[in-house]
Amino acid sequence: MKAWILDSTDAPLRLQEVPVPAPRDGGALVRMLAVQVPAYTRVLTAGRRGGVATPTVLGIGGIGRVVDVARDVFSVRPGDIVMSTGFLRSGRLAEPEEVLLGWTGIGGRGVRTATTEAMRRVWRTGTFAEQTVMPASTLVALPGAERYPDLARLAFLPWLSVAAAAVERSGLAPGDRVVVTGATGQLGGAAVLLALARGAGAVAAVGRNAASLARLGEVDPRVHPVRTGGDRTADGAAVLDALGAEADVAIDALGPVSSADLTMVGFDVLRSDGTMVLVGGVRETLPVPYDELMHRRITLRGSWMASDRTAYSVWRQVEAGVLDLSALDVTTAGLDDPESVLARAEATNGLAFVALTP
């Protein structure tokens, strides 16, 4: 079969013919149908988004059909359409350890341990391939997905699930005013869609890309695009003007940036007793003032990845039409030219993405 192999972050991603993997204990063989290629994939392959366990078949997430399962697997069955999360947990409640397979990312404090290294060594198969073997615990069966008219759109489900977890942790209630900073990124765009599906009364979508903001504004009249000018005070005033009042919820979905100012805009515009959830890739220290956090009774929460229950609930929303994926701009691509696909993916943002359809 064909697969994208990353030998190291000093070598380019390459296409290679490799043996079809066999199911192993606890795992399932999945034929991949549609896999999102995140916009930052090229950056990741160069080692600038954290460490990747190499050599490996690269790729996280995606939609596939189960071909075969190990004899000890009962959560998914041959023929099932499944979502691969790539999110592997040790299962140890007292000392939980988590990793992303075929990608970068370690849970908790982000520190490598003997356990996380073993988890990534044992399961070194990603989803940028025709077929992959994944732990059954990282697969979520999607009953009814075989009838969905466009499986390529479902490649966005893993990102929607991560956004949904952040929205859940925010406690967003119908009618709430929401600000999403970093809304013009793919995770930010997903957060806007999930806030709308949850019943937000108004969403201030804050970002830099004018075209992406315009597209978000066309999705629903409740979305109010706010283009950041780079000044924290002015951006905060623009958000308040767009919402007409202080926000109940702030969700930060920014990627790596050189300043925490835009993230702090979300904090600035929150009402007393509001909630802020951090789900993006900001690596800057946040200058959160102790007295304001206390006197305004702000809840500040982190959110990373999503539970299987959350992922399944996102699919149910899509299936029911509560979460409309027609706003997505999907470009499909094959496996034959990794470099070309990475370049196309790098040019996408917001509600636009490239889906591999092996």
C-alpha positions as CSV (number, residue, x, y, z in Angstrom):
1,M,0.0,0.0,0.0
2,K,1.0,3.7,-0.3
3,A,1.9,5.7,2.8
4,W,3.6,9.0,3.7
5,I,6.7,8.3,5.7
6,L,8.6,10.8,7.9
7,D,12.0,9.4,8.5
8,S,13.1,12.4,10.6
9,T,12.5,16.2,10.8
10,D,15.7,16.7,8.8
11,A,14.2,14.8,5.8
12,P,11.2,15.6,3.6
13,L,8.0,13.7,3.9
14,R,8.0,11.0,1.2
15,L,5.6,8.6,-0.5
16,Q,6.6,4.9,-0.1
17,E,5.1,1.5,-0.8
18,V,4.9,-0.4,2.5
19,P,3.3,-3.7,3.5
20,V,-0.3,-3.6,4.6
21,P,-0.2,-3.8,8.4
22,A,-1.8,-6.7,10.2
23,P,-4.2,-6.2,13.1
24,R,-2.5,-6.6,16.5
25,D,-3.9,-7.1,19.9
26,G,-6.1,-4.2,20.9
27,G,-6.1,-2.8,17.3
28,A,-8.1,-2.6,14.1
29,L,-7.1,-2.4,10.5
30,V,-8.8,0.7,8.9
31,R,-8.9,1.7,5.2
32,M,-8.7,5.4,5.2
33,L,-11.3,7.3,3.2
34,A,-10.7,11.0,4.1
35,V,-8.1,12.6,6.3
36,Q,-7.6,16.3,6.9
37,V,-4.1,17.7,6.2
38,P,-3.8,20.5,8.8
39,A,-2.4,23.8,7.4
40,Y,0.7,23.6,9.7
41,T,1.7,20.1,8.5
42,R,4.8,21.3,6.6
43,V,5.9,23.2,9.7
44,L,5.4,20.1,11.8
45,T,7.5,17.9,9.5
46,A,10.4,20.4,9.9
47,G,10.3,19.9,13.7
48,R,8.9,23.4,14.5
49,R,5.7,22.2,16.2
50,G,7.1,19.8,18.8
51,G,8.7,16.4,18.5
52,V,7.4,13.6,16.3
53,A,8.4,9.9,17.0
54,T,10.2,9.0,13.8
55,P,10.4,7.1,11.6
56,T,6.7,6.9,11.3
57,V,3.7,6.9,9.0
58,L,2.6,10.5,9.5
59,G,-1.0,11.6,10.0
60,I,-3.6,12.0,12.7
61,G,-7.4,11.8,12.6
62,G,-9.5,10.9,9.6
63,I,-12.5,8.9,8.5
64,G,-12.1,5.2,7.5
65,R,-13.8,1.9,7.2
66,V,-12.8,-1.0,9.4
67,V,-11.4,-3.9,7.5
68,D,-10.5,-6.3,10.3
69,V,-10.1,-6.3,14.1
70,A,-8.0,-8.2,16.6
71,R,-9.8,-10.9,18.5
72,D,-9.9,-8.9,21.7
73,V,-11.6,-5.8,20.0
74,F,-15.3,-5.3,20.4
75,S,-15.9,-1.6,20.3
76,V,-15.6,-1.4,16.5
77,R,-16.5,-4.0,13.9
78,P,-15.5,-4.8,10.3
79,G,-17.5,-2.6,7.9
80,D,-18.0,0.2,10.4
81,I,-17.3,3.8,9.3
82,V,-15.1,5.2,12.1
83,M,-13.4,8.4,13.1
84,S,-9.8,8.0,14.1
85,T,-8.8,10.4,16.9
86,G,-5.2,9.4,17.2
87,F,-5.6,10.2,20.9
88,L,-4.1,7.4,23.0
89,R,-4.4,7.3,26.7
90,S,-2.6,5.1,29.2
91,G,-5.8,4.4,31.1
92,R,-4.1,5.0,34.5
93,L,-6.5,7.3,36.4
94,A,-4.1,8.3,39.1
95,E,-1.3,9.3,36.7
96,P,-2.9,9.7,33.3
97,E,-0.5,9.8,30.3
98,E,-1.6,10.7,26.8
99,V,0.0,11.0,23.4
100,L,-1.0,11.7,19.8
101,L,-0.2,8.9,17.4
102,G,1.5,9.7,14.0
103,W,1.8,13.4,15.2
104,T,3.2,15.7,17.8
105,G,1.7,16.1,21.2
106,I,2.0,14.7,24.7
107,G,-0.7,15.4,27.3
108,G,-0.3,16.7,30.8
109,R,2.9,18.7,31.3
110,G,4.1,17.7,27.9
111,V,7.1,15.8,29.3
112,R,8.3,12.6,27.7
113,T,8.2,9.6,30.0
114,A,9.0,5.9,29.6
115,T,5.3,5.3,29.2
116,T,4.7,7.9,26.6
117,E,7.8,6.8,24.6
118,A,6.6,3.2,24.8
119,M,3.1,4.2,23.6
120,R,4.4,6.0,20.6
121,R,6.9,3.2,19.8
122,V,4.4,0.4,19.9
123,W,1.8,2.3,17.8
124,R,3.9,4.1,15.1
125,T,1.2,4.2,12.4
126,G,-0.5,7.4,11.2
127,T,-3.4,8.0,8.9
128,F,-1.7,9.6,5.8
129,A,-1.9,6.1,4.2
130,E,-4.2,3.8,2.3
131,Q,-4.6,1.7,5.4
132,T,-3.5,1.9,9.0
133,V,-3.7,-0.1,12.2
134,M,-4.8,1.9,15.2
135,P,-5.7,1.0,18.8
136,A,-9.4,0.4,19.0
137,S,-9.5,2.9,21.9
138,T,-8.7,5.7,19.4
139,L,-11.5,4.8,17.0
140,V,-15.1,6.0,17.3
141,A,-17.8,4.2,15.4
142,L,-20.2,6.5,13.5
143,P,-23.4,4.6,12.8
144,G,-25.2,6.0,9.8
145,A,-22.1,7.6,8.3
146,E,-22.1,5.3,5.4
147,R,-25.2,7.3,4.2
148,Y,-23.6,10.7,4.6
149,P,-23.4,12.2,1.0
150,D,-19.8,13.6,1.2
151,L,-17.3,11.7,3.4
152,A,-14.6,14.2,2.6
153,R,-16.4,16.8,4.7
154,L,-16.3,14.3,7.6
155,A,-12.5,14.5,7.6
156,F,-13.1,17.7,9.6
157,L,-14.8,15.8,12.5
158,P,-11.6,15.4,14.6
159,W,-11.1,19.2,14.6
160,L,-14.7,19.8,15.3
161,S,-14.5,17.3,18.2
162,V,-11.5,19.2,19.7
163,A,-13.5,22.5,19.4
164,A,-16.6,20.8,20.9
165,A,-14.7,19.8,24.0
166,A,-13.6,23.4,24.5
167,V,-17.2,24.6,24.0
168,E,-18.4,22.0,26.5
169,R,-15.8,23.1,29.1
170,S,-16.9,26.7,28.6
171,G,-20.4,25.9,29.9
172,L,-21.9,27.9,26.9
173,A,-25.6,28.2,27.2
174,P,-28.2,29.0,24.5
175,G,-28.2,32.8,23.9
176,D,-24.7,33.4,25.3
177,R,-22.4,35.9,23.7
178,V,-19.1,34.3,22.6
179,V,-15.8,35.6,21.4
180,V,-13.5,33.3,19.5
181,T,-9.9,34.6,19.1
182,G,-8.0,32.9,16.3
183,A,-11.2,32.3,14.5
184,T,-9.6,32.4,11.1
185,G,-7.6,29.3,11.8
186,Q,-9.1,25.8,11.2
187,L,-9.6,25.1,14.9
188,G,-11.0,28.6,15.4
189,G,-13.4,28.1,12.5
190,A,-14.5,24.8,14.0
191,A,-15.1,26.6,17.4
192,V,-17.3,29.1,15.7
193,L,-19.4,26.3,14.1
194,L,-19.7,24.5,17.4
195,A,-20.7,27.7,19.3
196,L,-23.5,28.3,16.8
197,A,-24.7,24.6,17.0
198,R,-24.8,25.0,20.8
199,G,-27.1,28.0,20.5
200,A,-24.8,31.0,20.9
201,G,-26.7,34.2,20.6
202,A,-23.8,36.1,19.0
203,V,-20.2,35.1,18.1
204,A,-17.4,37.6,17.7
205,A,-15.0,35.9,15.3
206,V,-11.7,37.6,15.8
207,G,-8.7,37.0,13.4
208,R,-6.3,38.5,10.9
209,N,-7.4,37.0,7.5
210,A,-10.0,39.2,5.9
211,A,-11.2,36.5,3.4
212,S,-11.6,33.9,6.1
213,L,-13.5,36.4,8.3
214,A,-15.8,37.2,5.4
215,R,-16.6,33.6,4.9
216,L,-17.4,33.1,8.6
217,G,-19.7,36.1,8.5
218,E,-21.6,34.4,5.7
219,V,-22.3,31.2,7.7
220,D,-24.8,32.7,10.1
221,P,-26.1,36.2,10.9
222,R,-25.1,35.6,14.5
223,V,-21.4,35.7,13.5
224,H,-19.8,39.1,13.7
225,P,-16.3,39.2,12.1
226,V,-13.7,41.4,13.9
227,R,-10.4,41.9,12.1
228,T,-7.6,42.5,14.6
229,G,-5.4,45.5,14.2
230,G,-2.8,44.3,16.7
231,D,-3.7,46.7,19.4
232,R,-5.2,45.1,22.5
233,T,-7.3,48.0,23.6
234,A,-8.7,48.7,20.2
235,D,-9.4,45.1,19.5
236,G,-11.3,44.8,22.8
237,A,-13.4,47.8,22.0
238,A,-14.2,46.3,18.5
239,V,-15.3,43.0,20.1
240,L,-17.6,44.8,22.6
241,D,-19.0,46.8,19.7
242,A,-19.7,43.7,17.7
243,L,-21.3,41.8,20.5
244,G,-23.2,44.8,21.9
245,A,-22.2,43.8,25.5
246,E,-19.5,41.9,27.4
247,A,-19.0,38.2,26.4
248,D,-20.2,35.3,28.5
249,V,-17.6,33.0,27.0
250,A,-14.2,33.4,25.4
251,I,-12.5,30.6,23.5
252,D,-8.9,31.1,22.4
253,A,-7.9,29.0,19.4
254,L,-4.8,30.9,18.3
255,G,-1.8,29.1,17.0
256,P,1.8,30.0,17.9
257,V,2.1,33.8,18.0
258,S,4.7,36.2,19.2
259,S,2.4,38.0,21.7
260,A,-0.3,37.0,24.2
261,D,-2.2,40.3,23.5
262,L,-4.9,38.8,21.3
263,T,-5.5,36.0,23.7
264,M,-5.9,38.6,26.5
265,V,-8.5,40.5,24.4
266,G,-10.8,37.5,25.2
267,F,-10.1,37.9,28.9
268,D,-10.6,41.7,28.7
269,V,-14.1,41.5,27.2
270,L,-15.5,38.8,29.6
271,R,-18.3,39.7,31.9
272,S,-18.0,39.0,35.6
273,D,-18.6,35.2,36.2
274,G,-17.6,34.6,32.6
275,T,-15.5,31.7,31.4
276,M,-12.4,31.6,29.2
277,V,-11.1,28.4,27.6
278,L,-7.7,27.9,26.1
279,V,-7.6,25.3,23.3
280,G,-5.0,26.8,20.8
281,G,-1.3,26.6,20.4
282,V,-0.1,29.9,22.1
283,R,3.2,29.4,23.8
284,E,3.4,32.8,25.5
285,T,3.0,33.4,29.2
286,L,-0.4,35.1,29.8
287,P,-0.3,38.2,32.0
288,V,-3.5,37.4,33.9
289,P,-4.0,39.9,36.8
290,Y,-4.7,38.1,40.0
291,D,-7.1,40.8,41.3
292,E,-9.2,40.9,38.2
293,L,-9.4,37.1,38.0
294,M,-10.6,37.1,41.6
295,H,-12.9,40.2,41.7
296,R,-14.6,39.4,38.3
297,R,-14.8,35.7,39.3
298,I,-13.5,34.6,36.0
299,T,-13.1,30.9,35.3
300,L,-10.0,30.1,33.3
301,R,-9.8,26.6,31.8
302,G,-7.6,24.5,29.5
303,S,-8.9,22.1,27.0
304,W,-6.9,19.5,25.0
305,M,-8.3,16.9,22.6
306,A,-11.7,15.4,23.2
307,S,-13.4,12.4,24.8
308,D,-14.9,9.7,22.6
309,R,-18.4,10.7,24.0
310,T,-17.8,14.3,22.7
311,A,-16.6,13.0,19.3
312,Y,-19.7,10.8,19.0
313,S,-22.0,13.7,20.0
314,V,-20.4,15.9,17.2
315,W,-21.3,13.2,14.7
316,R,-24.8,13.0,16.0
317,Q,-25.2,16.8,15.5
318,V,-23.9,16.5,12.0
319,E,-26.2,13.6,11.2
320,A,-29.2,15.5,12.6
321,G,-28.3,18.6,10.6
322,V,-27.8,20.7,13.8
323,L,-24.2,21.1,12.8
324,D,-24.2,22.1,9.1
325,L,-21.0,21.2,7.2
326,S,-22.1,22.8,4.0
327,A,-20.0,25.9,4.9
328,L,-16.8,23.9,4.6
329,D,-14.6,24.5,1.6
330,V,-13.0,21.1,0.9
331,T,-10.2,20.3,-1.6
332,T,-9.5,16.6,-2.1
333,A,-6.1,15.2,-2.9
334,G,-4.4,11.8,-3.4
335,L,-1.2,10.5,-1.9
336,D,1.0,10.6,-4.9
337,D,2.7,14.0,-4.4
338,P,3.2,14.9,-0.7
339,E,5.0,18.1,-1.3
340,S,2.2,19.5,-3.5
341,V,-0.4,18.6,-1.0
342,L,1.5,20.2,1.9
343,A,1.8,23.4,-0.1
344,R,-1.9,23.4,-0.8
345,A,-2.8,22.7,2.8
346,E,-0.5,25.5,4.0
347,A,-2.6,27.9,2.0
348,T,-5.8,27.0,3.7
349,N,-7.4,28.5,6.8
350,G,-10.7,28.9,8.6
351,L,-13.4,26.7,7.1
352,A,-11.2,25.6,4.2
353,F,-9.0,22.5,4.3
354,V,-7.4,19.8,2.2
355,A,-8.7,16.2,2.6
356,L,-6.6,13.2,1.6
357,T,-8.8,10.6,-0.1
358,P,-6.5,7.6,-0.4
